[in-house]
Amino acid sequence: MIFAFLFIPQGVHLPFFPVWLESKGYDAAQIALILSLPMFLRVVTTPFVTAFADRARDRANILIALVAVALALATGYLLFDGYAAVLAISILLAVAWTPHSPLTDSLALSGVRRFGSNYARMRIWGSTAFLFANLAGGVIVSRAGAAIVPFLIVAGLAGTLVAAAAAPRLGRPRLASPLSATDLPAAPSLMSRHFLPLVGGAGLITSSHAFLYGFSSIYWKSLGIAESTVGILWAWSVICEVGLFLVFARLFGHLSATALISVSGTFAVLRWLAFPLVWPSGFGVPGFFAVQALHAFSTGMMLIAVQKLIAESVPEERTGAAQGIAFFANGMSMALFTLASGPLYDRFGAGGFLAMAAVAAVGLTLVASARRSAP
């Protein structure tokens, strides 16, 4: 239940929040600033918030408090107008909202370890809810207009608060997750010529999606594509990602983490090269569905590849630190390229995807350099 309600507001925010910002008259650079500054901040604050939760009497109480704060802050979108107010609310909201998912994961994994709970059966409701929010949000925004978006986010967070109140009280984790910064000096395996280039390359490939997350909905809307169809396009990408998860072990489980990251990066480059060509070439909405299907490889495969990299090359007692380094590489790169996406879209429109292809190609180069030092 918590996973389901956790992903409903996220399923509205990701595709439709930029559309709402555009409807308020903000230009591409202003939208990019609102989207990117919270990313810079959450990269720094989230590890400290989750570490504090590990040391609190019960992580569920921290989760409830953070959801309540996020709900109060999101309500500010309804009460205050003006660019400075929206920017300030977005920055503060990132601090309170981003830890919801890792804290829920922490509770779920404690259930797996202590009671034999099935994580996959819990987590699938998050993906299902995200799909539902994409589809329902698209229909609602199409009929009511972009002004409804903050109301949907607030309603979604209210549902998350109700669900969080039912979170199981499991106490502290048996072993708190260390902060990556404190563990780095004692973790030479994390500073190797193999691990760091792979994590850095994976971070660049992942961050090449920044332009998609920030401006694809705005681009589709500028072509006259209805918000309901935009929601379906987002949902379709997640469906393809889930489909890859279902067949991954059978089709790709034999590949190394390095090979998986390379395959993911190659599909990312192809995706960004194809994206700006779809509409001018006359392929229309079906062409965008085809390009969105590549999300399974450019994103879904990368999610698994990074975890496999950590499992293959990092000792178990350092996995917390390794996760922190991967989070930092992804988060900081994503923030930088989200900030750059505004001027790119303002100057080149969909041509900005070509710059993202170059970013993914640089990531592939880093991965290739790491192959020579692979253990």
C-alpha positions as CSV (number, residue, x, y, z in Angstrom):
1,M,0.0,0.0,0.0
2,I,2.8,2.4,0.9
3,F,4.6,1.7,-2.4
4,A,1.4,2.3,-4.4
5,F,0.7,5.6,-2.8
6,L,4.3,6.6,-2.9
7,F,4.5,6.5,-6.7
8,I,1.1,8.2,-7.5
9,P,2.3,11.8,-6.9
10,Q,5.6,10.9,-8.6
11,G,3.7,9.6,-11.6
12,V,2.0,13.0,-11.9
13,H,5.0,15.2,-11.1
14,L,7.5,13.7,-13.6
15,P,5.6,14.1,-16.8
16,F,3.2,17.0,-16.0
17,F,5.0,19.4,-13.6
18,P,7.1,20.9,-16.4
19,V,3.9,21.4,-18.4
20,W,2.4,23.3,-15.5
21,L,5.5,25.5,-15.2
22,E,5.2,26.3,-18.9
23,S,1.6,27.1,-18.5
24,K,2.6,29.8,-16.0
25,G,4.6,31.5,-18.6
26,Y,8.1,30.5,-17.5
27,D,10.7,30.1,-20.3
28,A,12.9,27.0,-20.8
29,A,15.8,28.4,-18.8
30,Q,13.6,29.2,-15.8
31,I,11.9,25.7,-16.0
32,A,15.3,24.1,-16.1
33,L,16.4,26.0,-13.0
34,I,13.3,25.0,-11.0
35,L,13.9,21.3,-12.0
36,S,17.7,21.3,-11.5
37,L,18.4,23.2,-8.3
38,P,16.4,20.7,-6.1
39,M,18.5,17.9,-7.7
40,F,21.7,19.5,-6.6
41,L,20.4,19.9,-3.0
42,R,18.9,16.4,-2.7
43,V,22.2,14.8,-3.7
44,V,23.7,16.3,-0.6
45,T,20.8,16.1,1.9
46,T,19.3,12.7,1.2
47,P,22.2,10.5,2.5
48,F,22.2,12.5,5.7
49,V,18.4,12.2,6.1
50,T,18.4,8.5,5.6
51,A,21.4,8.0,7.9
52,F,19.5,10.0,10.6
53,A,16.5,7.8,10.0
54,D,18.7,4.7,10.6
55,R,19.6,6.0,14.0
56,A,16.1,7.2,15.0
57,R,13.9,5.1,17.3
58,D,11.9,4.0,14.3
59,R,12.3,4.8,10.6
60,A,8.5,4.8,10.1
61,N,8.2,7.9,12.2
62,I,10.7,9.7,10.1
63,L,8.9,8.7,7.0
64,I,5.6,10.0,8.3
65,A,7.1,13.3,9.3
66,L,8.8,13.8,5.9
67,V,5.6,13.0,4.0
68,A,3.7,15.5,6.2
69,V,6.3,18.2,5.5
70,A,6.3,17.4,1.8
71,L,2.5,17.7,1.8
72,A,2.6,21.1,3.5
73,L,5.3,22.4,1.1
74,A,3.4,21.2,-2.0
75,T,0.3,23.0,-0.8
76,G,2.4,26.2,-1.2
77,Y,2.0,25.8,-5.0
78,L,-1.7,26.5,-4.4
79,L,-1.2,29.4,-2.1
80,F,1.7,31.4,-3.5
81,D,2.4,32.7,-7.0
82,G,5.4,34.1,-8.7
83,Y,8.6,32.5,-9.9
84,A,10.7,33.1,-6.7
85,A,8.0,31.4,-4.6
86,V,7.7,28.3,-6.9
87,L,11.5,28.0,-7.0
88,A,11.8,28.2,-3.2
89,I,9.0,25.7,-2.7
90,S,10.6,23.3,-5.2
91,I,14.0,23.4,-3.5
92,L,12.6,22.8,0.0
93,L,10.2,20.1,-1.3
94,A,13.2,18.1,-2.7
95,V,14.7,17.8,0.8
96,A,11.5,16.4,2.2
97,W,10.2,14.3,-0.8
98,T,13.4,12.6,-2.1
99,P,14.0,10.4,1.0
100,H,10.5,8.8,0.8
101,S,11.6,6.1,-1.6
102,P,14.8,5.0,0.1
103,L,13.1,5.0,3.5
104,T,10.3,2.8,2.2
105,D,12.9,0.5,0.6
106,S,14.6,0.3,3.9
107,L,11.5,-0.7,5.7
108,A,10.6,-3.2,2.9
109,L,14.1,-4.8,3.0
110,S,13.9,-5.1,6.8
111,G,10.7,-7.1,6.2
112,V,12.4,-9.3,3.7
113,R,15.3,-10.1,6.1
114,R,13.2,-10.5,9.3
115,F,10.0,-12.0,8.1
116,G,10.7,-13.4,4.6
117,S,8.6,-10.8,2.9
118,N,8.7,-10.7,-1.0
119,Y,10.2,-7.4,-2.1
120,A,9.2,-7.8,-5.7
121,R,5.6,-8.4,-4.9
122,M,5.6,-5.2,-2.8
123,R,7.6,-3.0,-5.2
124,I,5.5,-4.0,-8.3
125,W,2.6,-1.9,-6.8
126,G,4.9,1.1,-7.1
127,S,5.3,0.6,-10.8
128,T,1.6,-0.2,-11.3
129,A,0.7,3.0,-9.4
130,F,3.1,5.1,-11.5
131,L,1.5,3.8,-14.7
132,F,-1.9,4.6,-13.3
133,A,-0.8,8.1,-12.4
134,N,0.6,8.7,-15.9
135,L,-2.6,7.6,-17.6
136,A,-5.1,9.1,-15.2
137,G,-3.0,12.3,-14.9
138,G,-2.9,12.7,-18.7
139,V,-6.7,12.3,-19.0
140,I,-7.4,14.8,-16.1
141,V,-4.9,17.4,-17.3
142,S,-6.2,17.1,-20.9
143,R,-9.7,17.9,-19.7
144,A,-9.0,20.3,-16.8
145,G,-5.9,22.0,-18.1
146,A,-2.4,22.3,-16.7
147,A,-3.6,24.3,-13.7
148,I,-4.9,21.1,-12.1
149,V,-1.3,19.6,-11.8
150,P,-0.4,21.0,-8.3
151,F,-3.8,19.9,-7.0
152,L,-3.1,16.3,-8.2
153,I,0.3,16.4,-6.5
154,V,-1.1,17.6,-3.2
155,A,-3.9,14.9,-3.4
156,G,-1.3,12.2,-4.1
157,L,0.9,13.3,-1.2
158,A,-2.2,13.3,1.1
159,G,-2.8,9.7,0.1
160,T,0.9,8.9,0.8
161,L,0.6,10.3,4.3
162,V,-2.5,8.1,5.0
163,A,-0.5,5.1,3.8
164,A,2.6,6.0,5.7
165,A,0.6,6.2,8.9
166,A,0.1,2.4,8.6
167,A,3.9,1.7,8.2
168,P,5.1,-1.2,10.3
169,R,7.2,-0.2,13.3
170,L,10.4,-2.2,12.9
171,G,12.7,-0.1,15.0
172,R,16.3,0.6,13.9
173,P,17.9,-1.4,11.2
174,R,20.3,-4.1,12.5
175,L,23.2,-2.4,10.7
176,A,22.9,1.2,9.7
177,S,23.9,2.2,6.2
178,P,27.2,4.1,6.3
179,L,27.7,7.5,4.5
180,S,29.8,7.1,1.4
181,A,32.0,10.1,2.3
182,T,33.0,8.6,5.7
183,D,33.8,5.2,4.2
184,L,35.8,6.2,1.1
185,P,39.3,6.4,2.8
186,A,38.9,2.8,4.1
187,A,37.5,1.5,0.8
188,P,40.2,1.1,-1.8
189,S,37.9,-1.1,-3.9
190,L,35.7,1.9,-4.4
191,M,38.5,4.0,-5.7
192,S,39.8,1.5,-8.3
193,R,40.5,2.2,-12.0
194,H,37.6,-0.2,-12.7
195,F,34.8,0.9,-10.4
196,L,35.0,4.7,-10.6
197,P,35.0,5.0,-14.5
198,L,32.1,2.5,-14.7
199,V,30.1,4.4,-12.1
200,G,30.9,7.7,-13.7
201,G,30.1,6.4,-17.2
202,A,26.8,4.9,-15.9
203,G,26.0,8.3,-14.3
204,L,26.6,10.2,-17.6
205,I,24.4,7.7,-19.5
206,T,21.6,8.0,-16.9
207,S,21.9,11.8,-16.8
208,S,21.5,11.9,-20.6
209,H,17.8,11.4,-19.8
210,A,17.6,14.8,-18.2
211,F,16.4,16.5,-21.4
212,L,13.7,13.8,-21.8
213,Y,12.4,14.3,-18.2
214,G,12.5,18.1,-18.4
215,F,11.2,18.9,-21.8
216,S,9.7,15.9,-23.7
217,S,6.2,16.6,-22.4
218,I,6.5,20.3,-23.4
219,Y,7.8,19.2,-26.8
220,W,5.0,16.7,-27.4
221,K,2.5,19.3,-26.4
222,S,4.0,21.9,-28.8
223,L,3.4,19.4,-31.6
224,G,-0.3,19.3,-30.7
225,I,-0.3,15.9,-29.0
226,A,-2.9,15.7,-26.3
227,E,-2.0,15.5,-22.6
228,S,-3.8,12.1,-22.4
229,T,-1.5,10.7,-25.1
230,V,1.5,12.2,-23.4
231,G,0.5,10.3,-20.3
232,I,0.2,7.1,-22.3
233,L,3.7,7.7,-23.8
234,W,5.2,7.9,-20.4
235,A,3.3,4.9,-19.2
236,W,4.4,2.9,-22.2
237,S,8.1,3.5,-21.4
238,V,7.5,2.1,-17.9
239,I,5.6,-0.9,-19.2
240,C,8.6,-1.7,-21.5
241,E,10.9,-1.3,-18.5
242,V,8.9,-3.7,-16.4
243,G,8.8,-6.1,-19.4
244,L,12.6,-6.1,-19.5
245,F,12.7,-6.9,-15.7
246,L,10.6,-10.0,-16.3
247,V,12.8,-11.5,-19.0
248,F,16.2,-10.1,-17.8
249,A,17.5,-13.2,-16.0
250,R,16.7,-15.5,-19.0
251,L,18.0,-13.3,-21.8
252,F,20.7,-11.1,-20.3
253,G,21.6,-12.6,-16.9
254,H,24.8,-14.1,-18.3
255,L,26.3,-10.7,-19.3
256,S,28.8,-8.9,-17.0
257,A,27.9,-5.5,-15.5
258,T,30.4,-3.8,-17.8
259,A,28.7,-5.4,-20.9
260,L,25.2,-4.4,-19.6
261,I,26.2,-0.8,-19.0
262,S,27.7,-0.7,-22.6
263,V,24.5,-2.1,-24.1
264,S,22.4,0.4,-22.1
265,G,24.6,3.3,-23.2
266,T,24.4,2.2,-26.8
267,F,20.6,2.2,-26.8
268,A,20.6,5.6,-25.1
269,V,22.7,7.0,-27.9
270,L,20.4,5.5,-30.5
271,R,17.3,6.8,-28.6
272,W,18.5,10.4,-28.5
273,L,19.6,10.3,-32.1
274,A,16.2,9.1,-33.2
275,F,14.0,11.3,-31.0
276,P,14.3,14.6,-32.9
277,L,13.9,12.8,-36.2
278,V,10.5,11.1,-35.5
279,W,8.2,14.0,-36.2
280,P,10.0,15.6,-39.2
281,S,10.3,12.1,-40.8
282,G,6.5,11.6,-40.6
283,F,6.4,8.7,-38.2
284,G,4.1,10.7,-35.8
285,V,2.9,9.4,-32.5
286,P,3.6,5.7,-33.4
287,G,7.3,6.7,-33.9
288,F,7.4,8.2,-30.4
289,F,6.0,5.0,-29.0
290,A,8.8,3.1,-30.7
291,V,11.5,5.4,-29.3
292,Q,9.9,5.3,-25.8
293,A,10.2,1.5,-26.0
294,L,14.0,1.9,-25.8
295,H,13.5,3.1,-22.3
296,A,13.6,-0.5,-21.3
297,F,17.3,-0.7,-22.3
298,S,18.5,2.9,-21.7
299,T,17.0,3.0,-18.2
300,G,15.7,-0.4,-17.0
301,M,18.9,-2.3,-18.0
302,M,21.1,0.4,-16.4
303,L,19.2,0.1,-13.1
304,I,20.1,-3.6,-12.9
305,A,23.6,-3.1,-14.3
306,V,24.7,-0.7,-11.6
307,Q,23.4,-3.1,-8.9
308,K,25.2,-6.0,-10.6
309,L,28.4,-3.9,-10.8
310,I,28.3,-3.3,-7.0
311,A,27.6,-7.0,-6.3
312,E,30.5,-8.1,-8.6
313,S,33.2,-5.7,-7.6
314,V,32.5,-4.3,-4.0
315,P,32.8,-6.3,-0.7
316,E,29.5,-6.7,1.1
317,E,30.6,-4.5,4.0
318,R,31.1,-1.6,1.5
319,T,27.9,-1.8,-0.4
320,G,26.3,1.1,1.5
321,A,29.2,3.3,0.5
322,A,29.1,2.1,-3.1
323,Q,25.4,2.9,-3.3
324,G,26.2,6.3,-2.0
325,I,28.8,6.9,-4.7
326,A,26.4,5.7,-7.4
327,F,23.7,8.0,-6.0
328,F,26.0,10.9,-6.1
329,A,27.3,10.2,-9.6
330,N,23.7,9.9,-11.0
331,G,22.3,12.8,-9.0
332,M,25.0,15.4,-9.6
333,S,25.2,14.6,-13.4
334,M,21.4,14.6,-13.7
335,A,21.2,18.0,-12.0
336,L,23.9,19.5,-14.2
337,F,22.4,18.4,-17.4
338,T,18.9,19.3,-16.3
339,L,20.2,22.8,-15.8
340,A,21.7,22.8,-19.3
341,S,18.6,21.4,-20.8
342,G,16.7,24.7,-20.6
343,P,19.1,26.7,-22.8
344,L,19.4,23.7,-25.1
345,Y,15.6,23.5,-25.6
346,D,15.3,27.3,-25.9
347,R,17.9,27.3,-28.7
348,F,17.5,24.0,-30.5
349,G,14.1,22.6,-29.5
350,A,14.1,18.8,-30.0
351,G,17.6,19.1,-31.4
352,G,18.8,19.2,-27.8
353,F,18.4,15.4,-27.8
354,L,21.5,15.3,-30.0
355,A,23.5,16.9,-27.2
356,M,22.2,14.1,-24.9
357,A,23.5,11.6,-27.4
358,A,26.9,13.1,-27.1
359,V,26.7,12.9,-23.3
360,A,25.8,9.2,-23.4
361,A,28.6,8.6,-25.9
362,V,31.1,10.2,-23.4
363,G,29.7,7.8,-20.8
364,L,30.3,4.9,-23.1
365,T,33.9,6.1,-23.6
366,L,34.5,6.0,-19.9
367,V,33.0,2.5,-19.7
368,A,35.3,1.3,-22.5
369,S,38.3,2.7,-20.7
370,A,37.3,0.6,-17.6
371,R,37.1,-2.6,-19.6
372,R,41.0,-2.7,-19.8
373,S,41.3,-2.7,-16.0
374,A,38.4,-5.1,-15.3
375,P,39.2,-7.7,-12.6
